[in-house]
Amino acid sequence: MFPATIAEAIGIHDITTGRKDERLGIGGPEDVWLHPIVLYVGEHVLNIEAAFSRTLPVAGLLGRRGFFEHFKITFDPTSDPPGLEIERAYKA
C-alpha cells in the first residue's frame, strides 16, 4: 500500500479511477484504490496490484500479496546497521 503522492509520482493522477476496496488497520477501516503497477526490486520486476490511500502516514507498506509472496526475506539484527537479505522465491 502506498500514499496517493506515490501514485501521482508514477503517473496515476486520480487514485479513485482504480478499483475501490477497504483495508483495516490500527486506525480502523480505510478506503483504498487498487491499480496495476510495475514494482522494481533490485533486478526483479513484478507486475502487482497496488493499493493507494489518501491517508497513509508512511512511505509504503509491503504485504504478503504483491511483495512477500515473491521473496524470502532474512533479517539480520546482529549487523551494524541491521540488514536484510532478499532472495527471489519462485513458485512451482
N, C-alpha and C positions, 0 to 999 in steps of 0.2 A: 504494500500500500504506500502511496506517495501523496504528498500535498499537491494541491492544484497548481502551485507555482512550477513544479516539475513538469506537469502536463503542458503548461504554457511554453516552457523552455524547449520541449521536444515537438512542438507544433500542434498540440491539442488546445485550441483557443477557448473551447467551451466544454468543460468536462461533462456537462449534462447531456451532451449528444451521445454519450455512451449508454450502456445498459445499466439501469438503476438497480442497486442492491443495498443490503443493510449489513453492517458489521457490528458486533458487540464488543466493546472494550471496557476499560475500567471506568470511563465516563458515561457508560450506558450505550444505547443503540445510536448508530450514526449512519447517515446516508452516504453511500459511495457510488461512483460510476465506473464501470468496467470498460476498458479499451484494450484491444490487441496492440502490443508493442514488441519491439526487439530489445532484449536486455543483453548487454555485453558484460561478461565476467571474465576478465583476463582474455585469453584466446578463445573462449567459449561464447557461442551465440545462441541465445534462447528466444524462441517465439513464445511469449506468455500473454496472459490476460492480466493486466494490472488494474488495481483499484486506485482511484484518485478521490481525495477528500478535500473539502474546503476548510476543515478544522484540524487536520492532523498536526500536532505540535512538534513533530520531529522530521528529520530529512527523509525518512522512509522506514518501513517495517518489512522485513523479509518473512515469508510464510512457508509453510510446508508445501502447499501447491504453488507452483511457479518458480520456486527457488530451491528449497531444501530437498525436494524430490529429485533434483538433478545432481546434487553434490553430497559427498561425505565430508563433513567438517570436523576437524580435530582442533580443539582449543588447547593451548599450552600456557598455563598461568605461571610456569616456572621461569620463563624467559623474561628479560627486561629490555624493552617493554613486553608485556604479554603478547603472544602471537597466535596465529592460527594457520592451519594448513587446509587447502581446499583441493579435493580430488573429485573429478567428474565421475558420477555414478551412472552407468548405462544399464537400463532395464532390459531384461531378457525378453 
